[in-house]
């Protein structure tokens, strides 16, 4: 169900500044803003912490190395 909301000209200007293209909808801009403020799940937080730990321990390889191994 679609609805119409009233916003100030100032807010409309701020939303317009956040658009990546003139064809992007205000709804997409608002969803992106909401997503930026959503809480990460506990599983995601653990995965991020594990990735940071592996990085510090040198258990990662560079993008360049991956490309080389794949012959690209």
C-alpha positions as CSV (number, residue, x, y, z in Angstrom):
1,X,0.0,0.0,0.0
2,X,1.4,3.4,-1.0
3,X,0.9,6.5,1.0
4,X,1.8,10.2,0.8
5,X,3.7,11.9,3.5
6,X,4.4,15.6,4.1
7,X,7.9,16.8,4.6
8,X,9.5,20.2,4.8
9,X,11.3,21.8,1.8
10,X,14.5,21.6,3.9
11,X,14.1,17.8,4.4
12,X,13.3,17.3,0.7
13,X,16.5,19.2,-0.2
14,X,18.5,17.0,2.2
15,X,17.0,13.8,0.8
16,X,17.6,15.0,-2.8
17,X,21.3,15.6,-1.9
18,X,21.6,11.9,-0.9
19,X,20.3,10.6,-4.2
20,X,22.9,8.8,-6.3
21,X,21.0,9.7,-9.5
22,X,18.0,11.9,-10.4
23,X,16.0,8.8,-11.1
24,X,16.5,7.3,-7.6
25,X,13.3,7.5,-5.5
26,X,13.0,9.1,-2.2
27,X,11.8,5.8,-0.8
28,X,15.1,4.2,-1.8
29,X,17.0,7.0,-0.1
30,X,15.0,6.6,3.1
31,X,15.4,2.8,3.1
32,X,19.2,3.3,2.7
33,X,19.2,5.7,5.7
34,X,17.2,3.2,7.8
35,X,19.5,0.4,6.9
36,X,22.5,2.4,8.0
37,X,21.0,2.7,11.4
38,X,19.8,-0.9,11.9
39,X,21.5,-3.0,14.6
40,X,23.7,-5.8,13.4
41,X,22.7,-9.3,14.5
42,X,24.8,-11.1,17.1
43,X,25.9,-13.6,14.5
44,X,27.1,-10.8,12.2
45,X,29.0,-9.1,15.1
46,X,30.8,-12.5,15.9
47,X,31.7,-12.9,12.2
48,X,33.1,-9.4,12.0
49,X,35.2,-10.0,15.2
50,X,36.5,-13.3,13.8
51,X,37.4,-11.7,10.5
52,X,39.3,-8.9,12.4
53,X,41.1,-11.6,14.5
54,X,42.1,-13.5,11.3
55,X,43.4,-10.3,9.7
56,X,45.5,-9.4,12.7
57,X,46.9,-13.0,12.7
58,X,47.8,-12.7,9.0
59,X,45.4,-15.4,8.0
60,X,44.2,-13.5,4.9
61,X,45.5,-13.1,1.4
62,X,45.3,-10.0,-0.8
63,X,43.0,-9.5,-3.7
64,X,46.1,-9.4,-5.9
65,X,47.1,-12.8,-4.6
66,X,43.7,-14.3,-5.3
67,X,43.8,-13.0,-8.9
68,X,47.3,-14.4,-9.4
69,X,46.2,-17.9,-8.0
70,X,43.2,-17.8,-10.4
71,X,45.4,-16.8,-13.3
72,X,43.6,-13.6,-13.9
